[in-house]
Amino acid sequence: MQGWQTPYLGLRDLPRELTDFELQAFFSFSQAELELISRRRGDNHKLGLALHIGFVRMSGRPLNSVRAVPPVLLRHL
């Protein structure tokens, strides 16, 4: 398999299903990161910021839009 042909996870869309490993690796935050999210955004925007940060970690690019966020991801965040 050639590396340049291998797509990144979530390159085009947020995956419909995420494994426990993916949730921990991309969408879990240290205490310092949680404090930064809390300080930088109001209550109405914390979830969205966490979703965007996790997506950047997962795919290497910002999340443009999302049709549906998997329920397991919402519960995790």
N, CA, C and O atoms as a Tripos MOL2 file, in Angstrom:
@<TRIPOS>MOLECULE
protein
  308   307    77     0     0
PROTEIN
NO_CHARGES

@<TRIPOS>ATOM
      1 N           0.8470   -1.1790    0.0000 N.3       1 MET1
      2 CA          0.0000    0.0000    0.0000 C.3       1 MET1
      3 C           0.8890    1.2370    0.0000 C.2       1 MET1
      4 O           1.8420    1.3240    0.7740 O.2       1 MET1
      5 N           0.5820    2.1700   -0.8490 N.am      2 GLN2
      6 CA          1.3670    3.3930   -0.9330 C.3       2 GLN2
      7 C           0.7810    4.4360    0.0040 C.2       2 GLN2
      8 O          -0.4260    4.6790   -0.0030 O.2       2 GLN2
      9 N           1.6440    5.0560    0.8170 N.am      3 GLY3
     10 CA          1.2090    6.0040    1.8240 C.3       3 GLY3
     11 C           0.4420    7.1840    1.2820 C.2       3 GLY3
     12 O          -0.4920    7.6530    1.9330 O.2       3 GLY3
     13 N           0.8000    7.6820    0.1160 N.am      4 TRP4
     14 CA          0.1210    8.8580   -0.4150 C.3       4 TRP4
     15 C          -1.3030    8.5520   -0.8520 C.2       4 TRP4
     16 O          -2.0970    9.4660   -1.0770 O.2       4 TRP4
     17 N          -1.6320    7.2650   -0.9740 N.am      5 GLN5
     18 CA         -2.9840    6.8800   -1.3690 C.3       5 GLN5
     19 C          -3.8700    6.5630   -0.1640 C.2       5 GLN5
     20 O          -5.0760    6.3720   -0.3190 O.2       5 GLN5
     21 N          -3.2930    6.5070    1.0140 N.am      6 THR6
     22 CA         -4.0380    6.1680    2.2140 C.3       6 THR6
     23 C          -4.7200    7.4120    2.7660 C.2       6 THR6
     24 O          -4.0340    8.3570    3.1530 O.2       6 THR6
     25 N          -6.0420    7.4410    2.8130 N.am      7 PRO7
     26 CA         -6.7420    8.6260    3.3150 C.3       7 PRO7
     27 C          -6.6470    8.7240    4.8310 C.2       7 PRO7
     28 O          -6.5720    7.7120    5.5280 O.2       7 PRO7
     29 N          -6.6520    9.9420    5.3260 N.am      8 TYR8
     30 CA         -6.7000   10.1700    6.7590 C.3       8 TYR8
     31 C          -8.1010    9.8800    7.2720 C.2       8 TYR8
     32 O          -9.0880   10.0540    6.5580 O.2       8 TYR8
     33 N          -8.1720    9.4390    8.5110 N.am      9 LEU9
     34 CA         -9.4590    9.2170    9.1410 C.3       9 LEU9
     35 C         -10.2180   10.5410    9.1930 C.2       9 LEU9
     36 O          -9.7120   11.5190    9.7430 O.2       9 LEU9
     37 N         -11.3970   10.5820    8.6410 N.am     10 GLY10
     38 CA        -12.1940   11.7910    8.6620 C.3      10 GLY10
     39 C         -11.7770   12.8440    7.6600 C.2      10 GLY10
     40 O         -12.1200   14.0150    7.8220 O.2      10 GLY10
     41 N         -11.0490   12.4570    6.6310 N.am     11 LEU11
     42 CA        -10.5540   13.4360    5.6670 C.3      11 LEU11
     43 C         -11.6920   14.2200    5.0230 C.2      11 LEU11
     44 O         -11.5830   15.4320    4.8410 O.2      11 LEU11
     45 N         -12.7580   13.5530    4.6840 N.am     12 ARG12
     46 CA        -13.8660   14.2410    4.0060 C.3      12 ARG12
     47 C         -15.0390   14.5300    4.9400 C.2      12 ARG12
     48 O         -15.6870   15.5690    4.8110 O.2      12 ARG12
     49 N         -15.3180   13.6350    5.8690 N.am     13 ASP13
     50 CA        -16.4640   13.7670    6.7640 C.3      13 ASP13
     51 C         -16.1150   13.2180    8.1400 C.2      13 ASP13
     52 O         -15.1560   12.4640    8.3060 O.2      13 ASP13
     53 N         -16.9090   13.6120    9.1090 N.am     14 LEU14
     54 CA        -16.8140   13.0180   10.4360 C.3      14 LEU14
     55 C         -17.3190   11.5850   10.3280 C.2      14 LEU14
     56 O         -18.4460   11.3760    9.8780 O.2      14 LEU14
     57 N         -16.5280   10.5920   10.7240 N.am     15 PRO15
     58 CA        -16.9840    9.1980   10.6080 C.3      15 PRO15
     59 C         -18.2680    8.9670   11.4030 C.2      15 PRO15
     60 O         -18.4670    9.5620   12.4620 O.2      15 PRO15
     61 N         -19.1300    8.1050   10.8870 N.am     16 ARG16
     62 CA        -20.3850    7.7890   11.5770 C.3      16 ARG16
     63 C         -20.1500    6.9990   12.8470 C.2      16 ARG16
     64 O         -20.9300    7.0900   13.7950 O.2      16 ARG16
     65 N         -19.0730    6.2230   12.8700 N.am     17 GLU17
     66 CA        -18.7480    5.3980   14.0380 C.3      17 GLU17
     67 C         -17.2980    5.6420   14.4190 C.2      17 GLU17
     68 O         -16.4270    5.7320   13.5530 O.2      17 GLU17
     69 N         -17.0450    5.7480   15.7090 N.am     18 LEU18
     70 CA        -15.6900    5.9250   16.2200 C.3      18 LEU18
     71 C         -15.4180    4.8490   17.2560 C.2      18 LEU18
     72 O         -16.2920    4.5150   18.0560 O.2      18 LEU18
     73 N         -14.2090    4.3060   17.2420 N.am     19 THR19
     74 CA        -13.8300    3.2910   18.2180 C.3      19 THR19
     75 C         -13.4670    3.9630   19.5350 C.2      19 THR19
     76 O         -13.2620    5.1760   19.5820 O.2      19 THR19
     77 N         -13.3860    3.1770   20.6000 N.am     20 ASP20
     78 CA        -12.9490    3.7070   21.8910 C.3      20 ASP20
     79 C         -11.5520    4.3070   21.7770 C.2      20 ASP20
     80 O         -11.2610    5.3460   22.3700 O.2      20 ASP20
     81 N         -10.6920    3.6410   21.0080 N.am     21 PHE21
     82 CA         -9.3420    4.1560   20.8170 C.3      21 PHE21
     83 C          -9.3730    5.5420   20.1750 C.2      21 PHE21
     84 O          -8.6710    6.4480   20.6240 O.2      21 PHE21
     85 N         -10.1790    5.7130   19.1310 N.am     22 GLU22
     86 CA        -10.2750    7.0070   18.4410 C.3      22 GLU22
     87 C         -10.8330    8.0910   19.3550 C.2      22 GLU22
     88 O         -10.3720    9.2320   19.3230 O.2      22 GLU22
     89 N         -11.8220    7.7390   20.1660 N.am     23 LEU23
     90 CA        -12.3710    8.7120   21.1160 C.3      23 LEU23
     91 C         -11.3060    9.1600   22.1060 C.2      23 LEU23
     92 O         -11.1880   10.3490   22.4030 O.2      23 LEU23
     93 N         -10.5350    8.2140   22.6140 N.am     24 GLN24
     94 CA         -9.4890    8.5580   23.5810 C.3      24 GLN24
     95 C          -8.3400    9.3190   22.9260 C.2      24 GLN24
     96 O          -7.8290   10.2860   23.4900 O.2      24 GLN24
     97 N          -7.9410    8.8830   21.7470 N.am     25 ALA25
     98 CA         -6.7750    9.4880   21.0850 C.3      25 ALA25
     99 C          -7.0440   10.8960   20.5780 C.2      25 ALA25
    100 O          -6.1680   11.7560   20.6620 O.2      25 ALA25
    101 N          -8.2300   11.1470   20.0570 N.am     26 PHE26
    102 CA         -8.4970   12.4180   19.3910 C.3      26 PHE26
    103 C          -9.4360   13.3450   20.1570 C.2      26 PHE26
    104 O          -9.3320   14.5650   20.0290 O.2      26 PHE26
    105 N         -10.3480   12.7890   20.9460 N.am     27 PHE27
    106 CA        -11.3880   13.6100   21.5550 C.3      27 PHE27
    107 C         -11.3430   13.6140   23.0800 C.2      27 PHE27
    108 O         -12.3290   13.9820   23.7190 O.2      27 PHE27
    109 N         -10.2220   13.2150   23.6760 N.am     28 SER28
    110 CA        -10.0360   13.3200   25.1230 C.3      28 SER28
    111 C          -9.0110   14.4090   25.3840 C.2      28 SER28
    112 O          -8.0620   14.5770   24.6180 O.2      28 SER28
    113 N          -9.2060   15.1440   26.4620 N.am     29 PHE29
    114 CA         -8.3920   16.3220   26.7110 C.3      29 PHE29
    115 C          -7.7560   16.2700   28.0950 C.2      29 PHE29
    116 O          -8.3410   15.7510   29.0450 O.2      29 PHE29
    117 N          -6.5540   16.8120   28.1890 N.am     30 SER30
    118 CA         -5.8710   16.9170   29.4720 C.3      30 SER30
    119 C          -6.5760   17.9680   30.3250 C.2      30 SER30
    120 O          -7.4140   18.7180   29.8240 O.2      30 SER30
    121 N          -6.2410   18.0230   31.5970 N.am     31 GLN31
    122 CA         -6.8410   19.0150   32.4840 C.3      31 GLN31
    123 C          -6.5100   20.4280   32.0040 C.2      31 GLN31
    124 O          -7.3660   21.3120   32.0480 O.2      31 GLN31
    125 N          -5.2970   20.6430   31.5530 N.am     32 ALA32
    126 CA         -4.8980   21.9670   31.0490 C.3      32 ALA32
    127 C          -5.7070   22.3520   29.8180 C.2      32 ALA32
    128 O          -6.1190   23.5040   29.6780 O.2      32 ALA32
    129 N          -5.9360   21.3900   28.9230 N.am     33 GLU33
    130 CA         -6.7350   21.6700   27.7280 C.3      33 GLU33
    131 C          -8.1890   21.9760   28.0880 C.2      33 GLU33
    132 O          -8.8000   22.8730   27.5070 O.2      33 GLU33
    133 N          -8.7350   21.2350   29.0390 N.am     34 LEU34
    134 CA        -10.1070   21.4950   29.4720 C.3      34 LEU34
    135 C         -10.2430   22.8840   30.0920 C.2      34 LEU34
    136 O         -11.2380   23.5760   29.8740 O.2      34 LEU34
    137 N          -9.2400   23.2830   30.8620 N.am     35 GLU35
    138 CA         -9.2680   24.6170   31.4570 C.3      35 GLU35
    139 C          -9.1910   25.6940   30.3810 C.2      35 GLU35
    140 O          -9.8680   26.7170   30.4770 O.2      35 GLU35
    141 N          -8.3790   25.4740   29.3680 N.am     36 LEU36
    142 CA         -8.2730   26.4290   28.2660 C.3      36 LEU36
    143 C          -9.6070   26.5420   27.5140 C.2      36 LEU36
    144 O         -10.0500   27.6470   27.2020 O.2      36 LEU36
    145 N         -10.2380   25.4150   27.2270 N.am     37 ILE37
    146 CA        -11.5390   25.4240   26.5660 C.3      37 ILE37
    147 C         -12.5470   26.1850   27.4210 C.2      37 ILE37
    148 O         -13.3400   26.9730   26.9040 O.2      37 ILE37
    149 N         -12.5120   25.9510   28.7010 N.am     38 SER38
    150 CA        -13.4450   26.6070   29.6110 C.3      38 SER38
    151 C         -13.2290   28.1210   29.6700 C.2      38 SER38
    152 O         -14.1910   28.8870   29.7250 O.2      38 SER38
    153 N         -11.9720   28.5440   29.6600 N.am     39 ARG39
    154 CA        -11.6540   29.9780   29.7370 C.3      39 ARG39
    155 C         -11.9260   30.7040   28.4300 C.2      39 ARG39
    156 O         -12.2900   31.8800   28.4440 O.2      39 ARG39
    157 N         -11.7580   30.0330   27.3150 N.am     40 ARG40
    158 CA        -11.8290   30.6950   26.0100 C.3      40 ARG40
    159 C         -13.2330   30.7600   25.4280 C.2      40 ARG40
    160 O         -13.4870   31.5680   24.5350 O.2      40 ARG40
    161 N         -14.1370   29.9410   25.9050 N.am     41 ARG41
    162 CA        -15.4730   29.9000   25.3180 C.3      41 ARG41
    163 C         -16.5320   29.8740   26.4120 C.2      41 ARG41
    164 O         -16.3100   29.3590   27.5070 O.2      41 ARG41
    165 N         -17.6910   30.4470   26.0830 N.am     42 GLY42
    166 CA        -18.8260   30.3980   26.9950 C.3      42 GLY42
    167 C         -19.4790   29.0330   26.9580 C.2      42 GLY42
    168 O         -19.1190   28.1800   26.1470 O.2      42 GLY42
    169 N         -20.4410   28.8350   27.8420 N.am     43 ASP43
    170 CA        -21.1080   27.5380   27.9480 C.3      43 ASP43
    171 C         -21.7320   27.0890   26.6290 C.2      43 ASP43
    172 O         -21.7830   25.8910   26.3500 O.2      43 ASP43
    173 N         -22.2000   28.0130   25.8300 N.am     44 ASN44
    174 CA        -22.8670   27.6660   24.5750 C.3      44 ASN44
    175 C         -21.9150   27.1570   23.4970 C.2      44 ASN44
    176 O         -22.3600   26.5610   22.5160 O.2      44 ASN44
    177 N         -20.6160   27.3820   23.6630 N.am     45 HIS45
    178 CA        -19.6730   27.0480   22.5940 C.3      45 HIS45
    179 C         -18.5960   26.0280   22.9820 C.2      45 HIS45
    180 O         -17.7750   25.6630   22.1410 O.2      45 HIS45
    181 N         -18.5830   25.5720   24.2070 N.am     46 LYS46
    182 CA        -17.5390   24.6320   24.6580 C.3      46 LYS46
    183 C         -17.5920   23.3040   23.9060 C.2      46 LYS46
    184 O         -16.5550   22.7740   23.5080 O.2      46 LYS46
    185 N         -18.7790   22.7750   23.7140 N.am     47 LEU47
    186 CA        -18.9170   21.4970   23.0090 C.3      47 LEU47
    187 C         -18.4270   21.6220   21.5720 C.2      47 LEU47
    188 O         -17.7210   20.7440   21.0750 O.2      47 LEU47
    189 N         -18.7980   22.7070   20.9050 N.am     48 GLY48
    190 CA        -18.3590   22.9200   19.5260 C.3      48 GLY48
    191 C         -16.8590   23.0560   19.4130 C.2      48 GLY48
    192 O         -16.2560   22.5200   18.4840 O.2      48 GLY48
    193 N         -16.2430   23.7700   20.3510 N.am     49 LEU49
    194 CA        -14.7840   23.9190   20.3320 C.3      49 LEU49
    195 C         -14.1000   22.5740   20.5460 C.2      49 LEU49
    196 O         -13.1250   22.2620   19.8630 O.2      49 LEU49
    197 N         -14.5980   21.7780   21.4820 N.am     50 ALA50
    198 CA        -14.0230   20.4540   21.7310 C.3      50 ALA50
    199 C         -14.1590   19.5680   20.4870 C.2      50 ALA50
    200 O         -13.2400   18.8220   20.1490 O.2      50 ALA50
    201 N         -15.2920   19.6510   19.8190 N.am     51 LEU51
    202 CA        -15.5000   18.8770   18.5960 C.3      51 LEU51
    203 C         -14.5080   19.2940   17.5140 C.2      51 LEU51
    204 O         -13.9340   18.4420   16.8350 O.2      51 LEU51
    205 N         -14.3070   20.5850   17.3520 N.am     52 HIS52
    206 CA        -13.3690   21.0740   16.3400 C.3      52 HIS52
    207 C         -11.9320   20.6800   16.6600 C.2      52 HIS52
    208 O         -11.1970   20.2560   15.7690 O.2      52 HIS52
    209 N         -11.5270   20.8150   17.9080 N.am     53 ILE53
    210 CA        -10.1590   20.4350   18.2930 C.3      53 ILE53
    211 C          -9.9310   18.9500   18.0170 C.2      53 ILE53
    212 O          -8.9070   18.5720   17.4480 O.2      53 ILE53
    213 N         -10.8790   18.1170   18.4180 N.am     54 GLY54
    214 CA        -10.7520   16.6770   18.1810 C.3      54 GLY54
    215 C         -10.6820   16.3410   16.7080 C.2      54 GLY54
    216 O          -9.9140   15.4680   16.3030 O.2      54 GLY54
    217 N         -11.4810   17.0300   15.8980 N.am     55 PHE55
    218 CA        -11.4670   16.7550   14.4630 C.3      55 PHE55
    219 C         -10.1340   17.1610   13.8370 C.2      55 PHE55
    220 O          -9.6230   16.4610   12.9640 O.2      55 PHE55
    221 N          -9.5740   18.2770   14.2720 N.am     56 VAL56
    222 CA         -8.2530   18.6880   13.7630 C.3      56 VAL56
    223 C          -7.2110   17.6390   14.1330 C.2      56 VAL56
    224 O          -6.3690   17.2860   13.3070 O.2      56 VAL56
    225 N          -7.2580   17.1400   15.3570 N.am     57 ARG57
    226 CA         -6.3240   16.0870   15.7670 C.3      57 ARG57
    227 C          -6.4890   14.8460   14.8990 C.2      57 ARG57
    228 O          -5.5040   14.2160   14.5140 O.2      57 ARG57
    229 N          -7.7240   14.5000   14.5940 N.am     58 MET58
    230 CA         -8.0130   13.2700   13.8640 C.3      58 MET58
    231 C          -7.6560   13.3810   12.3890 C.2      58 MET58
    232 O          -7.0760   12.4550   11.8220 O.2      58 MET58
    233 N          -7.9960   14.5040   11.7620 N.am     59 SER59
    234 CA         -7.8640   14.5880   10.3110 C.3      59 SER59
    235 C          -6.7770   15.5350    9.8320 C.2      59 SER59
    236 O          -6.3520   15.4570    8.6790 O.2      59 SER59
    237 N          -6.3210   16.4290   10.7060 N.am     60 GLY60
    238 CA         -5.3130   17.3960   10.2980 C.3      60 GLY60
    239 C          -5.8840   18.6110    9.5970 C.2      60 GLY60
    240 O          -5.1350   19.4110    9.0370 O.2      60 GLY60
    241 N          -7.2030   18.7650    9.6190 N.am     61 ARG61
    242 CA         -7.8250   19.9190    8.9890 C.3      61 ARG61
    243 C          -9.0400   20.3420    9.8080 C.2      61 ARG61
    244 O          -9.5610   19.5460   10.5890 O.2      61 ARG61
    245 N          -9.5010   21.5870    9.6410 N.am     62 PRO62
    246 CA        -10.6750   22.0250   10.3970 C.3      62 PRO62
    247 C         -11.9600   21.3820    9.8990 C.2      62 PRO62
    248 O         -12.0680   20.9910    8.7370 O.2      62 PRO62
    249 N         -12.9030   21.2830   10.7740 N.am     63 LEU63
    250 CA        -14.2080   20.7400   10.4490 C.3      63 LEU63
    251 C         -15.0360   21.8490    9.8190 C.2      63 LEU63
    252 O         -15.3020   22.8630   10.4650 O.2      63 LEU63
    253 N         -15.4480   21.6730    8.5690 N.am     64 ASN64
    254 CA        -16.2300   22.6900    7.8660 C.3      64 ASN64
    255 C         -17.6860   22.6770    8.3010 C.2      64 ASN64
    256 O         -18.2450   23.7160    8.6510 O.2      64 ASN64
    257 N         -18.2830   21.5320    8.2790 N.am     65 SER65
    258 CA        -19.6690   21.3930    8.6960 C.3      65 SER65
    259 C         -19.9070   19.9350    9.0530 C.2      65 SER65
    260 O         -19.0970   19.0610    8.7420 O.2      65 SER65
    261 N         -20.9970   19.6980    9.6900 N.am     66 VAL66
    262 CA        -21.3090   18.3250   10.0740 C.3      66 VAL66
    263 C         -22.8220   18.1380    9.9790 C.2      66 VAL66
    264 O         -23.5990   18.9690   10.4490 O.2      66 VAL66
    265 N         -23.2080   17.0590    9.3760 N.am     67 ARG67
    266 CA        -24.6420   16.7630    9.2610 C.3      67 ARG67
    267 C         -25.1660   16.1710   10.5560 C.2      67 ARG67
    268 O         -26.2400   16.5310   11.0390 O.2      67 ARG67
    269 N         -24.3820   15.2530   11.1080 N.am     68 ALA68
    270 CA        -24.7810   14.6060   12.3540 C.3      68 ALA68
    271 C         -23.5340   14.1820   13.1130 C.2      68 ALA68
    272 O         -22.6030   13.6260   12.5300 O.2      68 ALA68
    273 N         -23.5190   14.4410   14.3890 N.am     69 VAL69
    274 CA        -22.4230   14.0060   15.2480 C.3      69 VAL69
    275 C         -22.8380   12.6740   15.8550 C.2      69 VAL69
    276 O         -23.9280   12.5630   16.4170 O.2      69 VAL69
    277 N         -21.9760   11.6580   15.7480 N.am     70 PRO70
    278 CA        -22.3360   10.3550   16.3120 C.3      70 PRO70
    279 C         -22.6820   10.4820   17.7980 C.2      70 PRO70
    280 O         -21.9680   11.1580   18.5380 O.2      70 PRO70
    281 N         -23.7580    9.8450   18.2420 N.am     71 PRO71
    282 CA        -24.1550    9.9360   19.6520 C.3      71 PRO71
    283 C         -23.0480    9.5440   20.6260 C.2      71 PRO71
    284 O         -22.9200   10.1450   21.6920 O.2      71 PRO71
    285 N         -22.2480    8.5390   20.2680 N.am     72 VAL72
    286 CA        -21.1670    8.1180   21.1560 C.3      72 VAL72
    287 C         -20.1510    9.2440   21.3460 C.2      72 VAL72
    288 O         -19.5790    9.3790   22.4280 O.2      72 VAL72
    289 N         -19.9210   10.0490   20.3180 N.am     73 LEU73
    290 CA        -18.9980   11.1820   20.4170 C.3      73 LEU73
    291 C         -19.5930   12.2750   21.2940 C.2      73 LEU73
    292 O         -18.8920   12.8510   22.1260 O.2      73 LEU73
    293 N         -20.8580   12.5640   21.1190 N.am     74 LEU74
    294 CA        -21.5020   13.5720   21.9720 C.3      74 LEU74
    295 C         -21.4510   13.1670   23.4450 C.2      74 LEU74
    296 O         -21.1570   13.9910   24.3110 O.2      74 LEU74
    297 N         -21.7350   11.9070   23.7180 N.am     75 ARG75
    298 CA        -21.6720   11.4400   25.1190 C.3      75 ARG75
    299 C         -20.2640   11.5460   25.6590 C.2      75 ARG75
    300 O         -20.0680   11.9190   26.8160 O.2      75 ARG75
    301 N         -19.2740   11.2230   24.8310 N.am     76 HIS76
    302 CA        -17.8730   11.2810   25.2590 C.3      76 HIS76
    303 C         -17.4500   12.7090   25.5710 C.2      76 HIS76
    304 O         -16.8080   12.9620   26.5900 O.2      76 HIS76
    305 N         -17.8050   13.6340   24.7010 N.am     77 LEU77
    306 CA        -17.4270   15.0270   24.9120 C.3      77 LEU77
    307 C         -18.1920   15.6330   26.0690 C.2      77 LEU77
    308 O         -17.9990   16.8060   26.3900 O.2      77 LEU77
@<TRIPOS>BOND
     1     1     2 1
     2     2     3 1
     3     3     4 2
     4     3     5 am
     5     5     6 1
     6     6     7 1
     7     7     8 2
     8     7     9 am
     9     9    10 1
    10    10    11 1
    11    11    12 2
    12    11    13 am
    13    13    14 1
    14    14    15 1
    15    15    16 2
    16    15    17 am
    17    17    18 1
    18    18    19 1
    19    19    20 2
    20    19    21 am
    21    21    22 1
    22    22    23 1
    23    23    24 2
    24    23    25 am
    25    25    26 1
    26    26    27 1
    27    27    28 2
    28    27    29 am
    29    29    30 1
    30    30    31 1
    31    31    32 2
    32    31    33 am
    33    33    34 1
    34    34    35 1
    35    35    36 2
    36    35    37 am
    37    37    38 1
    38    38    39 1
    39    39    40 2
    40    39    41 am
    41    41    42 1
    42    42    43 1
    43    43    44 2
    44    43    45 am
    45    45    46 1
    46    46    47 1
    47    47    48 2
    48    47    49 am
    49    49    50 1
    50    50    51 1
    51    51    52 2
    52    51    53 am
    53    53    54 1
    54    54    55 1
    55    55    56 2
    56    55    57 am
    57    57    58 1
    58    58    59 1
    59    59    60 2
    60    59    61 am
    61    61    62 1
    62    62    63 1
    63    63    64 2
    64    63    65 am
    65    65    66 1
    66    66    67 1
    67    67    68 2
    68    67    69 am
    69    69    70 1
    70    70    71 1
    71    71    72 2
    72    71    73 am
    73    73    74 1
    74    74    75 1
    75    75    76 2
    76    75    77 am
    77    77    78 1
    78    78    79 1
    79    79    80 2
    80    79    81 am
    81    81    82 1
    82    82    83 1
    83    83    84 2
    84    83    85 am
    85    85    86 1
    86    86    87 1
    87    87    88 2
    88    87    89 am
    89    89    90 1
    90    90    91 1
    91    91    92 2
    92    91    93 am
    93    93    94 1
    94    94    95 1
    95    95    96 2
    96    95    97 am
    97    97    98 1
    98    98    99 1
    99    99   100 2
   100    99   101 am
   101   101   102 1
   102   102   103 1
   103   103   104 2
   104   103   105 am
   105   105   106 1
   106   106   107 1
   107   107   108 2
   108   107   109 am
   109   109   110 1
   110   110   111 1
   111   111   112 2
   112   111   113 am
   113   113   114 1
   114   114   115 1
   115   115   116 2
   116   115   117 am
   117   117   118 1
   118   118   119 1
   119   119   120 2
   120   119   121 am
   121   121   122 1
   122   122   123 1
   123   123   124 2
   124   123   125 am
   125   125   126 1
   126   126   127 1
   127   127   128 2
   128   127   129 am
   129   129   130 1
   130   130   131 1
   131   131   132 2
   132   131   133 am
   133   133   134 1
   134   134   135 1
   135   135   136 2
   136   135   137 am
   137   137   138 1
   138   138   139 1
   139   139   140 2
   140   139   141 am
   141   141   142 1
   142   142   143 1
   143   143   144 2
   144   143   145 am
   145   145   146 1
   146   146   147 1
   147   147   148 2
   148   147   149 am
   149   149   150 1
   150   150   151 1
   151   151   152 2
   152   151   153 am
   153   153   154 1
   154   154   155 1
   155   155   156 2
   156   155   157 am
   157   157   158 1
   158   158   159 1
   159   159   160 2
   160   159   161 am
   161   161   162 1
   162   162   163 1
   163   163   164 2
   164   163   165 am
   165   165   166 1
   166   166   167 1
   167   167   168 2
   168   167   169 am
   169   169   170 1
   170   170   171 1
   171   171   172 2
   172   171   173 am
   173   173   174 1
   174   174   175 1
   175   175   176 2
   176   175   177 am
   177   177   178 1
   178   178   179 1
   179   179   180 2
   180   179   181 am
   181   181   182 1
   182   182   183 1
   183   183   184 2
   184   183   185 am
   185   185   186 1
   186   186   187 1
   187   187   188 2
   188   187   189 am
   189   189   190 1
   190   190   191 1
   191   191   192 2
   192   191   193 am
   193   193   194 1
   194   194   195 1
   195   195   196 2
   196   195   197 am
   197   197   198 1
   198   198   199 1
   199   199   200 2
   200   199   201 am
   201   201   202 1
   202   202   203 1
   203   203   204 2
   204   203   205 am
   205   205   206 1
   206   206   207 1
   207   207   208 2
   208   207   209 am
   209   209   210 1
   210   210   211 1
   211   211   212 2
   212   211   213 am
   213   213   214 1
   214   214   215 1
   215   215   216 2
   216   215   217 am
   217   217   218 1
   218   218   219 1
   219   219   220 2
   220   219   221 am
   221   221   222 1
   222   222   223 1
   223   223   224 2
   224   223   225 am
   225   225   226 1
   226   226   227 1
   227   227   228 2
   228   227   229 am
   229   229   230 1
   230   230   231 1
   231   231   232 2
   232   231   233 am
   233   233   234 1
   234   234   235 1
   235   235   236 2
   236   235   237 am
   237   237   238 1
   238   238   239 1
   239   239   240 2
   240   239   241 am
   241   241   242 1
   242   242   243 1
   243   243   244 2
   244   243   245 am
   245   245   246 1
   246   246   247 1
   247   247   248 2
   248   247   249 am
   249   249   250 1
   250   250   251 1
   251   251   252 2
   252   251   253 am
   253   253   254 1
   254   254   255 1
   255   255   256 2
   256   255   257 am
   257   257   258 1
   258   258   259 1
   259   259   260 2
   260   259   261 am
   261   261   262 1
   262   262   263 1
   263   263   264 2
   264   263   265 am
   265   265   266 1
   266   266   267 1
   267   267   268 2
   268   267   269 am
   269   269   270 1
   270   270   271 1
   271   271   272 2
   272   271   273 am
   273   273   274 1
   274   274   275 1
   275   275   276 2
   276   275   277 am
   277   277   278 1
   278   278   279 1
   279   279   280 2
   280   279   281 am
   281   281   282 1
   282   282   283 1
   283   283   284 2
   284   283   285 am
   285   285   286 1
   286   286   287 1
   287   287   288 2
   288   287   289 am
   289   289   290 1
   290   290   291 1
   291   291   292 2
   292   291   293 am
   293   293   294 1
   294   294   295 1
   295   295   296 2
   296   295   297 am
   297   297   298 1
   298   298   299 1
   299   299   300 2
   300   299   301 am
   301   301   302 1
   302   302   303 1
   303   303   304 2
   304   303   305 am
   305   305   306 1
   306   306   307 1
   307   307   308 2
@<TRIPOS>SUBSTRUCTURE
     1 MET1         2 RESIDUE 1 A MET
     2 GLN2         6 RESIDUE 1 A GLN
     3 GLY3        10 RESIDUE 1 A GLY
     4 TRP4        14 RESIDUE 1 A TRP
     5 GLN5        18 RESIDUE 1 A GLN
     6 THR6        22 RESIDUE 1 A THR
     7 PRO7        26 RESIDUE 1 A PRO
     8 TYR8        30 RESIDUE 1 A TYR
     9 LEU9        34 RESIDUE 1 A LEU
    10 GLY10       38 RESIDUE 1 A GLY
    11 LEU11       42 RESIDUE 1 A LEU
    12 ARG12       46 RESIDUE 1 A ARG
    13 ASP13       50 RESIDUE 1 A ASP
    14 LEU14       54 RESIDUE 1 A LEU
    15 PRO15       58 RESIDUE 1 A PRO
    16 ARG16       62 RESIDUE 1 A ARG
    17 GLU17       66 RESIDUE 1 A GLU
    18 LEU18       70 RESIDUE 1 A LEU
    19 THR19       74 RESIDUE 1 A THR
    20 ASP20       78 RESIDUE 1 A ASP
    21 PHE21       82 RESIDUE 1 A PHE
    22 GLU22       86 RESIDUE 1 A GLU
    23 LEU23       90 RESIDUE 1 A LEU
    24 GLN24       94 RESIDUE 1 A GLN
    25 ALA25       98 RESIDUE 1 A ALA
    26 PHE26      102 RESIDUE 1 A PHE
    27 PHE27      106 RESIDUE 1 A PHE
    28 SER28      110 RESIDUE 1 A SER
    29 PHE29      114 RESIDUE 1 A PHE
    30 SER30      118 RESIDUE 1 A SER
    31 GLN31      122 RESIDUE 1 A GLN
    32 ALA32      126 RESIDUE 1 A ALA
    33 GLU33      130 RESIDUE 1 A GLU
    34 LEU34      134 RESIDUE 1 A LEU
    35 GLU35      138 RESIDUE 1 A GLU
    36 LEU36      142 RESIDUE 1 A LEU
    37 ILE37      146 RESIDUE 1 A ILE
    38 SER38      150 RESIDUE 1 A SER
    39 ARG39      154 RESIDUE 1 A ARG
    40 ARG40      158 RESIDUE 1 A ARG
    41 ARG41      162 RESIDUE 1 A ARG
    42 GLY42      166 RESIDUE 1 A GLY
    43 ASP43      170 RESIDUE 1 A ASP
    44 ASN44      174 RESIDUE 1 A ASN
    45 HIS45      178 RESIDUE 1 A HIS
    46 LYS46      182 RESIDUE 1 A LYS
    47 LEU47      186 RESIDUE 1 A LEU
    48 GLY48      190 RESIDUE 1 A GLY
    49 LEU49      194 RESIDUE 1 A LEU
    50 ALA50      198 RESIDUE 1 A ALA
    51 LEU51      202 RESIDUE 1 A LEU
    52 HIS52      206 RESIDUE 1 A HIS
    53 ILE53      210 RESIDUE 1 A ILE
    54 GLY54      214 RESIDUE 1 A GLY
    55 PHE55      218 RESIDUE 1 A PHE
    56 VAL56      222 RESIDUE 1 A VAL
    57 ARG57      226 RESIDUE 1 A ARG
    58 MET58      230 RESIDUE 1 A MET
    59 SER59      234 RESIDUE 1 A SER
    60 GLY60      238 RESIDUE 1 A GLY
    61 ARG61      242 RESIDUE 1 A ARG
    62 PRO62      246 RESIDUE 1 A PRO
    63 LEU63      250 RESIDUE 1 A LEU
    64 ASN64      254 RESIDUE 1 A ASN
    65 SER65      258 RESIDUE 1 A SER
    66 VAL66      262 RESIDUE 1 A VAL
    67 ARG67      266 RESIDUE 1 A ARG
    68 ALA68      270 RESIDUE 1 A ALA
    69 VAL69      274 RESIDUE 1 A VAL
    70 PRO70      278 RESIDUE 1 A PRO
    71 PRO71      282 RESIDUE 1 A PRO
    72 VAL72      286 RESIDUE 1 A VAL
    73 LEU73      290 RESIDUE 1 A LEU
    74 LEU74      294 RESIDUE 1 A LEU
    75 ARG75      298 RESIDUE 1 A ARG
    76 HIS76      302 RESIDUE 1 A HIS
    77 LEU77      306 RESIDUE 1 A LEU
